Amino acid sequence: MNKYAEANDFDVLIVDAAPTAETLRLLSLPDTSRWWFQRIMSLMRGAGKFLRPLTKPLIGAEMPDTDTLDSINGLFDTLDKVRDLLSDPDHSSLRLVINPERMVIKETQRTYTYLNLYGYAVDAVLCNRIIPDTVTDPYFDLWKKQQAENIEFISEAFGQLPLLRAPLFDEEVGGFDTLRRLADALYGDTNPAEIMMREQAHRIEPDGNSGYYLIVPLPFAEKGDMDLYRAKDELTLRVGPYRRNIVLPYALWNLDIANARFEQARLRIHFVRAEA
């Protein structure tokens, strides 16, 4: 992905992501692992010349040399570039695919929360496998009724996002002909490459009194599932099993957190100047 982006050799890059848990682990990799690797590498670089002669006799393996550490750091630099590309709402977006079933809807709501946590913009929800009106067999009446109720629930839950609908086809979708049928059902005359909605994952606003608000949208999150930790130059925010390190701009380094409020699906963290 990074290679195509740097060469500008593409029209549209489409990633058919893995199931939710695997995709979230991949997207959160730069945030969750860099903190540990930076501290381990700092220790190795600083104390390596003293520890290197001892490691092989003690553990049967040598410590990584400087070239190895540099290659690991290069990997994280590449991951950071990909992350910056995917989290730029002017160039990238994610689309959530959902079946009109209650359990699937709940799981997708959690996914939407975690994507916001890591700063990835979602621009649409695709509701798949909807039983079409052309199916009139009474056997499917209850299914159609339940799907209609669940689709209404999806519209309410993701109300700010465009909801695209795809019917349950009479054959498996595979090959250009059925893919064109699916594209026509979802997008009609709309260009699917266009970003359908622009969201800002988190933003900083002045409070009018030499302080700032850091605002992080967290739709569907529960207040009891959150933890917040602060170092001088970074903020660690945990929601459920996932956490994110947000690097703070220099303007916030010397400010204290006065309070953090979760209101209207947004976490508002108030930074103020310390009292003398």
N, C-alpha and C positions, 0 to 999 in steps of 0.2 A: 504494500500500500504506500509506504513511504517512498519507495523507488518510483512508482508511477506519479506520485504527487510532485516530487522534485523534478522529474523529467517533463511534467505537464503533458504526458502522453496518454490521455484518456478523455472520454466524453463524460461518463458517469462511472464511478466505482460503486458496486453493489456488494455488500457483504451479507450473505445469508447466515446469520449468527447461530451459534449452538444453543441448546436449551438454556433457560434462564440462569441457573446457578453457575454453569461453566462460563457463560458470557460475562456475568458480573465478576467472577474471579479474574478473568482475563482483563477486563476494563479497569479493575481496581489494582492490578499488579504494580504499576509504577508507584502508586501512593502507598500501598501496604508494605511493599518490600524495600523501597528505597531507604526509608528511615533506618531499618536495621543494617542494610548493606553499607550505608554511609558511615555509621558508627563503627562497624566491624572493620571497614577498610581504613578508617582513620587510625584505629588501634594497630592494624597490621603495618601501616606505613610508618607510624611513629615508633613502635616497639619492635618492628620486624627484624632489624639488624641484631637485636639482643635475643629475640626468641627463635629466629630461624635456625641457629645451630643446635637448639635443644629439641625442636619439634620432631625431627626424624627419629632420634633415639627413644623419645618418649611415646610417640603415637604411631611411628612407622611410616610417616608421610611428611613431605616437606611443605612449608608454608608457601602460598602463592607468591610468585615474584612480582616485580613492578609491572612487567608487561601484561601479566594475567589480570592484575588489578585494573590496569588501564583498559583492557578489553571489556571487563565487566562494566566499568564506568561508561564505556562507549555504547554498550548494549542499552544502558539506562538512558543515555542521551537519545538513542534512536527511538526508544519507547516514549520518551517525552515528546519527541517530534510528532509521533503518531497520535499521542494523546492530545496535543495542541491542535492537530488537524481535526480530530473527531469532535473536540469540544468547542470548535469555532462555529457558532450558529450561522455564520454567513457562508460557510462552505460545506457543513455536514449536518446531518440530522439522523435521528433514529425513529423508526416506525414500529409500534407495538402491534403484533399479530395476536388476535384473541378469538377464541370460540365463544359463542353465547351460552356459556355454562357458568354457574355461580362460583364454583371452586376455581376455575380458570381465571375468572374476573378478579377474584381476591389476589391470586398470585401475580397477576399483571399489575394490580395496584401497588403491590410491594415492589415490583420491578421498577415501576415509574418513580417511586420514592427514592430507591437506591441510585437510579440514573441521575436524578436531580442532586443527590448527595455528592456524586462525583463530577458534576458539572456537564453532563451530556444532554443536549437539547433533543426533546421529542417533538416532532411536528405533526404527527397523525396517529390515529388508532385504526387498524384494519380488522374489521369483524368478518370472520371467515366461516364458511360452511353453513350459511343460513338457508333453511329449507324454503325454496321459492313458492310463490303463490300458485304456480302451475301444478304443484303437487296437491291433489284434491282427495286423495285416499283418506278416509276417516281415521285410519290407523295412526296417521301423523298429526291429527288435530291437537292432541295434548302437547306433543313436541313443539308444534308451531306456536301454541299459546305460551309455553314456557320460554321459548326463544324470544318472542315479542316482549315479554316482561323483562327478560335479561338484557335485551338490546336497549330498552328504555332506561334500565339501571346503568348501563355503560354510558349512555348519553349524559345522564346526570353526573356520574362519577368523573368522567373525563370531559366535562362540558366545554372547557376552553379549547379542546383539541378537535380538529376535523375528524369525523367518523366516516370511514369508507367501508362499503359493504360488498362482500363477495358471496354469491350463492353457492349452495352445494350442487356441484355439477353432476351430470348423469354419467360421467366417466372420470377416470383419474387424470389430473392435470399433468401433462408431460408432453413435450414437443411444442413447436412454434404455434400450431393451430390453437391448442387449448390454452396456451399462455396468452395468446392474443385475445381469446374470449375472456380470460380472467382480467387482463389489462383493461379491456373495454368496460367490464362490469365495475371495476374499481375506479377508474380515472375518467372514462368517457373521453371528452375532448381536452381534458386538462393534461398538461405536460407533467408526468410523474417525477421528472428530474428537478422540478422547481420545489423550493422549500415552501411548505404549506403554512407554516406558522413559526414565528421567531420568538423564542423565549430566552431570557437571561437567567443563567443558572444561579448566580449570586452577584450581588452588587453592593457597593459602598456609597452611602449617602451622608453628607454633613448634617449635624443636628442643629446647626445655627448657633452653637455656643462652644466652638473650638473642639467639639467631639465628633464622633462618627457612629453611624449604624452599619453593621455588616448584616445583610439580609440574605438568608438562604431559603429558597422555596423547598418545602418538604411535604408535598401532597401525600395524604393518607398515612402519614407518620403519627405515632402516638407519643404523647409527652413522656410517658413512663419508659419508653424505649430509648431515650436519648441520654448521652453523656457528653460532657464538654470539658476539654483539658486545654490549658494555655501554657505555651512556652513564650519566650520573648518575641520570636519572629515567626511563630506558626501556631495554628489552632488545630486541635485534633477533635473531630466531631464523630461520634459513634451513633449510628441508628440501627437497632437490632444487631445482627451479627457483622455488620460492615462498618468500617471506619474510614475517614478521609482526613488527611493532613492538608490544611489550607495555609499556604505560605502568605503571611500578612505583608502588605506594603509597608514601606519604611515609616510612613506617616502614623501607623498604629503601634509601632514598636514600644514607644514610651508611654502609651496610654493604658489605663487600667480598664478592666471590664466592670462596668457598674451593675449591669443586670443582663439577663437573657430571657426573652419572652417568646413563647410559641403561640402565635395568634394567626387565625385565618390561613392555616397551612403554611405559615412562614415563621422561621426562627429569626428573631431580631436581637442581635447582640450589640449592646450599647458600650462604646469605648469612650472614656472620659479622661481628662488630665488628672493625674494624681494630686491630691491636696498636699500643700506644703506642710 
